[in-house]
């Protein structure tokens, strides 16, 4: 496909609808989505000018879209200003106007952006009508004079369609690489902010180097030969991997003989499955303990003092399931440290990683679930706020470690809704943000009032809640004893000798499928409520201190 043919596709309404859907699902408002979309369009056109032939148009544009979105997120986190005076939430303007002045095809770009502006209005109106005005899809279709299919697409389809397209494009890109098709999926414990060496290992080359050195020390020359990659690139990559993010903790360790060896435990898939079976073979017994414990405390949990609307146990259990699973892992780790692996000193650091390697040509589901917590101060009249969310196979996270909650319009709307927020008090921009917050599960609507869609607790009540949940630790001790004895033998067998003192993260890594399988079994048994969408209120908890 020539660049001219590609430019013609770029102007088609169907393509622009998909592109705007990509931007809108990743933005807090239609105006913000327009900013992002315009930056993507400009980047695509600039790239088309430099390319004579495009082999895969959609792979080409979604690669650019992902890159621009990543840059946009970084820029927005630094420059976004939240304003309450008029309800508008805006980021710094992009360079579209400057671009139009500098190039001959400004009329083409302006034409595309007029279509984007039209889409912005339609998307905003659909969201507000559906989530705020509570109109049916049929009525929205009639009022906006668009098909019901178009309404449904703007409400529900964009996220999944774009995700599949982007993932497919990424897979195709990686298969074309000449390096070994090795991927590494990492799990970490502790505070990753400023301490996370995997942030320097997103490239395929990085992961291949770490994999080669996972158990055997190699020189840069040996790595270069094994990967058929020039020494210049290998030496640069090694330097980055040794330094890591903070200059102290990298994925590679340099030895005195100018050789390099992995500085984190990296398991092959077979090793991971062997070790994780020590947890999962006890799944039925563990889920039985959870079911009994929750049923015994059902009345207390459902009547626990909350600042949000009352929730039933299958919803509440989503933010109990992670600490309950963690208590099993934590007790197992305690037994490893004090009994079964007590002869091995433990290396302590603020953040520690371990990983699982697999062939990128294989479809492997490692069933990871994580739980991130974010703290902020002096927001909306609250001295301190703490937001925690579970994420994994069934649900996406709202906010990750290091997120600046003060720059997140949907989160600020959640805080404002704690004491009830009248929809009539919101302006047009705020209603759109509220609609997106309802869609994502952060808010619920009760007549004309907005209320939290997640569980909200006062800080003093949160302490009491933790005391209640901690009682489950006594229930898992006999089961942890069985797991720890077998796991200790497996750890000694599969862990490189120079990394044995990091066995706690290895135990955490191999326990990761436990939470997924526990969640699935509890959903099947009705202990957990099945989420209606991936971005939802389940698994999220907000704690506030006035």
N, C-alpha and C positions, 0 to 999 in steps of 0.2 A: 504494500500500500504506500503510495506517495504521500508526502506531507500535505499536498493540496487535497487529496482524497480524505486524509485524516481531518483536515480543517473543516471539510464539509460535514463529517459526522459530528464534529464538535458543535455545530450549529443546530443539530436536530433536537426537537423538543423532548423526545424520549430519552436521549442521552443526558440532556441538561436536567431533566427531572430526577434521574438517578444521581447525578452529581450533586444537585442541591439536597437531595435526601441524605446523601453521605454527610454533607456539611450540617444540615439541620439536626440530625440525630446526635451530633457531637457539639452542639451549641446550646446556649440557654435562651436564645431569642432569634427571631427571623432576621433582625438587623445584624446580629453577630454572625449568623450563618451566611448572610450576604458578603460580609467582610472576608470570611474564610473562603467562600466559593470564588470570589473575585481573585484572590491570591492564587488559588489553584488554576483558574483559567489562564491567568497571566503566565504562570510557570509552564503550563502545557504549551501555550503558543510560543513562548521563548524557546522551549525545547524542540518544537516542530520546525522552527526556522533553522536549527542547527543539524537537523536529521533529514537526509535525503529519502530514506525509505523506512517504513514502520512495519515490522513483521507481525507484531501482535498489538493492535491499537489499544484494546482494553487493558492488557497487561501493562502497556506503556503509561496510560493515563492514571491507572489506580496506583501504580508505583509512585508517580509524581504526587498524587493526592495524599497518599500516606506520608510522604516526606514533608510536604507543605503543612499537613496537619500537625506533625510532630514539632516542626519549627514554630507553628502558630501557638501550640500549647505552651512551649517554652517562653515565647515572647509575651503571651497573655498573662502568664503567672507573674511576670515581672512588671508589666505596665498596666494591667487592668485596673480601672478605677470604678468603685461602686458608688453610685449616687442615689440618695433617697429623696432628693428635692423634687424630682419629677418622675421618679420610678424607673428611669432608664438605666440600663446596665450596658456600658459600652467599652470596647477595647480600642486601642490606638488604631487610627486609620491606616489602611494599607497604602501601597505605593501605586495604585491603579492610575490615578490622574497623571502622575509623573510618567508612567509607562505609555499612556495614550499620547502625551505630548511628544514623546521621543520616537514613535514608530508610525509607519505609513498606514497600517491597517486599523487605525483607531475606530473607524466606523463599524468594522466587523465586531470588535470587542464591545463597543457600546451597544450594538444590537443584541449580542449575547447577554449582556448585563441587564438590558431591559426585560428580557425573558426571565432572568433570574429574579429581578424585582417583582415581576408578576407572580412567580412561583412563591416568593417569600410571603406575599399577602395571602395567597391561597392556603399555604401551610399554616400560617398564623391563625387565620379564620377557622380552619378545620379544627385545630387544637382547642381553641377557646370555645367553639360551639359544642364540641363533643364533651370536653372535661369540665368546663365551667358552666355553660348553659344547659348541658345534659340533653342536647338534641340527638335524635336518632340519626343513623347514617343516611336513611332515606330523606329525612327533612333537611339535613346538611346538603345533600346532593341537589335537592330542589332549590334551596336558597342560593347556592353558589353556582348553580347551572353547570355542574360537572357530574360525571357518572358516579354511581355508588362504588364501583370498582376503584375509581380514582380516589375517593374519600378513604376507602379502606387502605389503599396503598400508602397514602400520606400518614395515616395513623399507625399502621402496623408493619408494613412490608419493608421499608427502606433499610432498617438496621440489619435484618437477616440477609437480604439480597446483597447488600454491599459487603457484609462480612464474608459471605461465601465467595464473592468475586475477588475480594482482596486476598483471602487465604489461598484461593486457587492460583492467583497471579504470583504470590510469594513462592508457592511450591514449585511452579514452573521455572521461576528464576533460579531457585536453588538447585534444581535438577540439572541445569545447564552448566553448573560450575564444574571445573576440572578437578577440584579437591575431593578428598574422600567425603562421602555424604554422611557426615557424623553431626548429630545435634546433641546438645546437652541441656537438659531441663534441671534448673536449680531450685533448691528449697533453702531458705535461710531462717535463722532465729536471731532475735535481738533487734537493735535499732539500725536499719540500713542507711539512714540519711547520712551521707558523707563517708560511709564505711563499706559500700557495696561494690566489690571488685567485678561482679558480673556485668556492671554497667559499661565496662571496658572490653567486654567479650561478646558483643552482639554479632560480630562478623563470623562467617563460616571458617575463615582461616584461624581465628582465635580459638574456636572450639576444637578444631582439629589438632592444633598444637597442644592444648591442654590434655586432650584424649591420648595423644601419643606418649605424653609424659606422665600419665596417671599412675603408673607403677614402676617405670624404668626411667632413670635419668639419661638425658640425651644432650649432645652439644647442638649449637645452632646449625652447624654444618650437617649433622645427622638428620635434624628435623627438616632442613632444606631439601636434602636428598629424598627423604621418605615422602615428602609432599610435592616433590617436583616443582618447587617454588624458589625463585631467586633469593639468595642470601640477604639482599638488601631489604626485601619485604619481611623476611623471617626475623631479622635482627630488630627491626622497628617494632614488629608485633610483640616479640618477646619482651622488649623494654616496657611496653605498655602493660603487658600482663603481669610483669614483676612489680611494677609500681602500684597497680590497682587504682582505686579512686583517691585514696588518701596518702599514698606513698609508703604505707606500712603493711597493708594487707592486700596482696595480689593473688591471682589464680596460679601463678608460677613462683617457684622458689629457686634462687640461684645457689648452686653448691660451690665449694672451693675449687673444684677441678674444671670450672667453666662449663659445667653441665647444668641442666635445668630439669626440675621434677615438679609435678603438680603439687600445689599448696592447699588443695581441697580434695576431699574424698570424692572420686567419680566412679560409680558402679556401672558395670554392664547391665543390660536389662535382665539377664538371667540371674545375676547376683542379687539384684534388687528384688526380684520375685521370690527368690529363696528366702531372703531375710524378712520380707513383708508378710510372708505366709505365717510367720510366728504370731503375728497379730490377727490376721484375717481368719485363721482357722478357728478362732474363738469368737467369731462374730455373733453367732446365735446366742451364746451365753452372755456376751456383753450387752446386746440389745435387750435381752431379758432383764438384765439389771437396770437398764435405763427405763424401760417400761414400768417396772415395779416402783422405782423411785419416783418417777413423775406422777404416777397414779396416786401414790401415798401422799404427795404434796400438792395435788391438783387444786384443792380449794385455796390453799395459801398462795399459790402462784397466781391464780386467776383473780384473786382479790388483793394482790400486792399493790400498795399505793403508787399510782402512776399519774403523770401529768398529761398523758395521752388517753384517748378513748380506751375503754377496757377491751382486752383481747382474750380470746379463749386459748386453752393450753396448746393446741396444735400450731398456733402462731407463735406463742411465747417460747415454745420449745426450740424454735430455730436459733434463738440466741442463748439457749442452754446447752445445745448439743455439742458445740465446740469446746466449752470448758469441761464438759463431762468426758469427752474423748481425750482431752488433754490431761485430765487427771489420771487416766489409765496410762498414758505415755509417760507422764511425769513420775508416777509411782514406779513404773518399770525402770526409768532412768535412775531413780534413787536406789533401787536394788542393784542395778548394774554398778553404780558408783561405790556403794557401801558393802557389797557382798560379792558379786560375781566377777567384777573387773576392778576390784579395789587395789590391785597391784599396779594399775596404770594411772599415772598422774594426769589430771585434766588441764588442758590449755584453756584459759579464760580470755575472752575478748568481747568487745561490745557487740559485734555481729559476726556470725559464722555461717558458711555455706557448705553444702554438699550437692552433688549432682548425679543425674542418671543419663548415660549415653545410649543413643539408639541410632540406627540407620535411618536417614531422612526419607528414604524411599519406602519405608514401612510406616503404616498407620498405627501409632501406638498411643493408647489412652492411659495415662498414669494416674488419672483420677485425683489430681491435686485439688485440695481446698486450702484456702488461707484465711486469715483473720487479721485485718488491719485496724489500728486505732489511731485517731488524730485528735490532738488537743489544741484548743485555741483559748484566748483570753479576751475579755471585754468586748463581747459581741451582743448586740441587741439588749443591753441591760443585764447580761449575765456575766458574772465574774470569770467563770471558767466553763467551757463546754468540752465534752469528750464524746466523739462519735466513733462507734465501732461497727464494722460490717464484715460478715462472712462472704466469701466468694469462691466460686469453683465451677464444677460441672453444670449445675442447675442455675446458678445465679451469678451475676456480675457485681463487682464492687462499685459503690458510689464514689468513695474517696479513699486514696491510698496514703501510705505513710509519707509525711512531708507536705501534704496538700495544704494550701493556704485557704482555710474555710471562709475567711472574710471576703475572698474574691469569688466565691461560688454563689451565684444568685439563688439557685434552688435551695441551697442549705440555709441561706439567710431568710428565705421565705418560710422554711421549716421552723426556724427559731421564732419568727413573728407569729406563727400559728399556734404556738404552745398554749397561749391563753385565749385562743380563738381569734380568727381574723375574718372580718366581714368582707365578702367579695365586693360589695358596693363601694368599699373604701379604696379599691385598687384602680389604677388607671389602665389603659390599654396594654402597655408594655408589661406591667406587673401581672395582668391576667394571663398573658401568654406564658410567662415564667411559671406561674401557679399551675397552668394546664400541664406543662412539661413535668412539674414536680408531682402532680397527680399521676401522670403516666408512669413515672419512674418509681412510684410507691412511697415517696417521701411525704406526700400529703393525702388526705382524704377530704371529701366534701360532704357536709351535713347541712342540707338546705342551702342557706346563703353563707354558711360559715366554713372556713377552712381549718382543719385540725391535723395534727401529726398522723402520718400513716405508719410510723415506726413507734416502738415502745420508748417512752421518755420517762426518766427517773430523776428525782432530786439526788444530789451527791450523797446525802446522809442515808437515803433509802438504798442506794446502790451498795453501800457498805454492808447493810443488813442482808441484801440479796446475796452478796458473795458469801456471807456466812452460811446462808441457807444451802447454797449449791455445794459448798465445800464439804458438806456432810456426805456427799456421794463418794468421797475419797475412801471412806471406810469400806464401802461396798465393793470396790475394785481391787482391794489388796490381795485377796487369794488368787484372782485371775492374773494380776501383775506378776506374782511369784512364778506362775507357770510359764509366762511369756519370757521373763528375764533370764531364766535358767537356759532355755534353748537359744535365745537371742545372743547371749554372751558367747556361746561356742561359735555361732555363725559370724559374729563380729570379728573374732580373732582370725577366722579363716579368710574373710574377704577383704579386710582392711590392710592397706600397705603399712608396713612397720613404722615408717616415719610419720604416719598420721593416726596412729592408734590413740593418741591422747585427744583426738577429736571425735571419739566414738559417740558422745551424746547427740551431736548433730546427725550422725549416721542412724541412730535409733529413731530420731525424729523423722528423718527422711523415709525410712522404711515403714514407719507408722502412717504415712500420708494416705494410703488407700483406705485405711480404717474408717476415716470420717465419711468418705464418699459412700462406702458400702453400708455404714451405719445409717446415713441419711436415707438411702434408698429403701432399706428394710423398714425404717420407721415411717416413711411415707406409705409404704405398702400396708403397714399395720394401723395407719391412721393416727400415729403419734405425732407426726409432722404434717402440716398443711402443704400440699403441693403448690408451688408458686405458679401463678398464671403467666408470668413472663420472666425473662432473665434479669431484668432490672426491676426490682420490687422492694417491698418493705420488709419481707422476711429476712431474718439474719442481721438486721440493723438495730442498733441501740444507741440512744442519745441520753447522756447524763449531763445535767446542768447544775450550776451552783450560782445562786443569786448574790 
